[in-house]
Amino acid sequence: MKPNLALTLLGAGWLVAGSLQAQYEPRWESLDKRPTPEWYQDAKFGIFIHWGVYAVPSWGVAKSYSEWYWNNMSNKKADNAWWQFHKKNYGEKFEYADFAPQFRAELFNPDEWADIFFRSGAKYIVPTSKHHDGFCIWPSDQASKTWGRPWNSQETGPHRDLLGDLSKAVRKKGMKMGFYYSLYEWFNPLWLTDKKRYVAEHLFPQFKDVVSRYSPSIIFSDGEWDLPSAEWKSEELLAWLYNESPCKNEVIVNDRWGKETRHKHGGYYTTEYGAGLKDDTHAWEENRGMGYSYGFNRAENIDEYKSGREMVLMLCDLVSRGGNLLLDIGPTGDGRIPVIMQQRLLEIGAWLKVNGEAIYGSRYSGRACQWTSGVRPKQGYGEYQEKYDLLEQIGQHPRGSQAVKQAFFTRKGGNLYAITTGWPGKKLVLRDVKVPDNCAVTLLGLEGRLKYEVKDRNLVIHVPALNVDQVPCQYAYTFKITGAEFLPETLQP
């Protein structure tokens, strides 16, 4: 090996031991230099699963997370709606731990779940191996030991390795499998009395156990906010993951490893019930439920669930800015995926079956979107507030008859994809687009080329008149433009 190459590799956090092998030091400076696995950049759409003991009460006040049931009902005051609900329906002496034997998952069929996930078009699956209540859905010895009672799905409730069974079913369908893992546990006796011992004697062996058993492709860490990463010893744990674990070459982790790490350290950054990040300068992912809760909340009704159209457009918007969508489902305590959640997933899958070419493997095009008004709609936390117009009146736009509908852009293999938020009518005008002489414009799902013309730096696509039976999909439509490039934008908001 040439000396200068050796120095370069060592400076990037590589060590040479026998054969050339990537070795990462337990320092963020080294860990953050690990390349993003290509599979994650290509996947774009994953499914989050919040499932555990909290699926038995499956309740929460309006616009809250039902998986926080134990923490929220522990405040036994008269004005606490969580405690009042619990007391009324289960009694004052009924402890949260008493729900565990009732979490039986008797209708859980991992192959059926995997089939629905596959049909949704998702490429990776992320169930909660354990949430903040510490209950594990795999046979964790550490959980039962530190809690002093059976506190995993093999020893109580289903008497089954739920995570293992689901992992096998998901991988049979060709999807990537990972898990969510909470660093802290609200009421774990060891956590409450000695946090250093909790990290050393509980977290480290438990994390290594679950990783070694199931070799995850992705790990979503959470519950990091009580301690800095140095006290969690996250750098040491991730160095083991990247250097020695069975999934060291494929796994990607998020940014929740200490109170200071979000959007600073980790393989991908996370936003939660937000609107994602701006572009692809670092891998990122928006995660959210279909309603207001991650875990199934029986108190939510149809009006609190996002429609299939909203979810499709959300996916397009996030991907156009270089991100991924991790969309959550909350199964029931008996092991069913609620039918409304199945239906929403299949709607997304039907759209991706036609338009997946513009999503999977795509990259940020250099311009995320084009809005009718020239102004991006307001984004908000707590409820996804993007607004996507279906209708437009010619003449309201500064360019009059050249008014445009909203469109999201992605790029792959030299092709530009424009995804419109509704049927564009007779013409679709894309601003500041340059096309080569041999350019081909097509509509995904429809055979044949479309006519187009170039006017004043704009690409004007002539959209064919189709009846309802001829339209290739619902909600959003993808126009593929070969060899197209963006010109500098001239229209100001």
RACORLIN-V231049 format. One line per field, one symbol per residue. phi: phi as a letter, one per 40 degrees, with the letter a starting at -180 (. if undefined). psi: psi as a letter, one per 40 degrees, with the letter a starting at -180 (. if undefined). Layout:
phi = ???
psi = ???
This chain:
phi = .cdcccccccccgbbbbgccacbbccbddcccccccdccccccgbbbcbbaadccccfaacdfbccccdcdcccccbccccccccccccbgccccdcccdccccfcbcbcccdcccccccgcbabbcccacccgcbcbcccccccccgacbacccagcfaccccccdccccccgccbaacaccbbdbcdcccbacccdcccbcccccccccccbfccabbcagcccbcccccfcccccccccbbccbdcbcbbcbbbicbccgbbhcacbbbfbbgbcabcadaacbaccbcbcccbcccbdcccccdccccccdccccccgbbbbccbbccccgbcddccdccccccccccccbddcbcgcbdchacabbdcgbcccbacgacbcbbccbabdhccdbfccdbccabbbbafgbbbbbcchccgcbbbbcfbbbccccbbbbdgbcgcbcaabbfgbcbcccccbccccccabgabbbcbcgcbccdcbccd
psi = hidddddddddefiihhcihhhhhifiddddeehihhdddddddhihihhhadeeddfiiihfihdeeddddeeggidehdddddddddeidehiddedddegdfeehgdddddddddeeeieihgihdiaeeehhfighddddddefihfiedeibdfigdddddddddddeeiihaiihhdihdehdddddgddddddecdddddddddddegidihgiifeediidddefdddddddddddiefdediiiaegeieeehediidiiiihfbfaadafdihihhiiidbeidihheeiadeehiidddddddddddddeeiihhhiigiidefihhddddddddddddddddeddecheiiheehdihideehhihiiidhhehhhhdiihheeidebefiiiiiihiihfeihhhhigiheadihhhifhhiidfihhihhehiiiiiiihhfeihhhhhihiidedheaidihhhhhheiihihhdhi.
